[in-house]
Amino acid sequence: MINKVILVGRLGKDPEMRSTPGGQTVAKFTIATDERYTDKNGEKQERTEWHNIVAWGKLAEICGQYLRKGKLVYIEGSLRTDSWEDKETKQKKYRTEINANTMKMLDRKGDDEGGGGYTGARKQAPVSSGAPQMEDDDEVPF
């Protein structure tokens, strides 16, 4: 079975950073994607969809350091839906999030710090200092 999501969109706000009681870093942010289409009357329409993104660990730290409201990003991850009962209405509520494992900054170079990325895969060489460093001004290495 496959649970994979790929999105390209703009951040709605700066990432919200937290740490778990165990010390793991978590970044939460939203991105907007746009869909353009022509309706049955021939009118051009645009619809914006908002996506809740969650990143963990080193990816979360990098998101917190480099991502800002309005930045264009590529996000790859998996869908996760949580449910709970609303205390006031007693109704079951749902929240769907993308659990990110890859992030790439897509803004052109020269647009602040744009044009880099990070993947949670361990294919890339580790950074010896433990802190993210820019290599060839294009990728944020693992």
Salt bridges, closest charged atoms under 4 A:
GLU16 OE2 - ARG18 NH2 2.42
GLU35 OE1 - ARG47 NH2 3.63
GLU46 OE1 - ARG36 NE 3.50
GLU61 OE1 - LYS58 NZ 3.89
GLU76 OE2 - LYS4 NZ 3.27
ASP82 OD2 - ARG80 NE 3.93
GLU97 OE2 - LYS28 NZ 3.94
GLU97 OE1 - ARG80 NH2 2.83
GLU97 OE2 - ARG95 NE 3.04
ASP107 OD1 - ARG10 NH1 3.30
ASP107 OD2 - LYS71 NZ 3.95
ASP111 OD2 - ARG108 NE 3.63
ASP112 OD2 - LYS71 NZ 3.56
